[in-house]
């Protein structure tokens, strides 16, 4: 696996961990990011609660998280 892929997968795990901490579901995150300014607000809230930056949090990552949850 490439380093870039491992970093992306690690960030997905961090997002899931932070969602658990906030008692939020992936499906709620999916609805939230599709609202106007939703992705920016979700990124801000995630960074505030995880104490780190996440440049990987984007719509495609949220879609992948939803797909993985459904499986």
C-alpha positions in Angstrom: 0.0 0.0 0.0 1.1 3.5 -0.7 1.8 6.0 2.0 -0.9 8.3 0.6 -3.5 5.5 0.8 -2.6 4.6 4.4 -2.9 8.3 5.4 -6.3 8.5 3.8 -7.5 5.3 5.5 -6.1 6.6 8.8 -8.0 9.8 8.4 -11.2 7.9 7.7 -10.7 6.0 11.0 -10.1 9.2 12.8 -13.3 10.7 11.4 -15.2 7.6 12.6 -13.7 7.8 16.0 -14.6 11.5 16.3 -18.2 10.8 15.2 -18.5 8.2 17.9 -17.1 10.7 20.4 -19.8 13.2 19.3 -22.4 10.5 19.2 -23.1 11.2 15.6 -23.9 8.7 12.8 -22.2 8.6 9.4 -25.7 9.0 7.8 -26.2 12.2 9.7 -22.8 13.5 8.6 -23.8 12.7 5.0 -27.0 14.8 5.3 -25.1 17.6 7.1 -22.3 17.9 4.5 -24.9 18.2 1.7 -26.4 21.3 3.3 -25.1 24.8 2.2 -21.8 25.3 4.0 -22.3 21.9 5.6 -18.9 20.5 4.7 -17.1 23.5 6.0 -19.1 23.4 9.3 -18.5 19.7 9.6 -14.8 20.1 9.0 -14.7 22.9 11.6 -16.6 20.8 14.2 -14.5 17.8 13.5 -11.2 19.7 13.9 -12.4 21.4 17.1 -13.3 18.0 18.7 -10.4 16.0 17.5 -7.7 18.7 18.1 -6.2 18.2 14.7 -6.6 19.2 11.1 -8.1 17.0 8.4 -7.5 18.1 4.9 -9.0 14.8 3.7 -12.5 15.4 4.9 -14.5 15.9 1.7 -17.7 14.7 0.1 -16.0 11.6 -1.5 -14.8 10.5 1.9 -18.2 10.9 3.4 -19.7 8.9 0.6 -17.2 6.1 1.1 -18.0 6.1 4.9 -21.7 5.7 4.1 -21.0 2.9 1.7 -18.9 1.1 4.2 -21.5 1.4 6.9 -24.2 0.0 4.6 -22.1 -3.1 3.8 
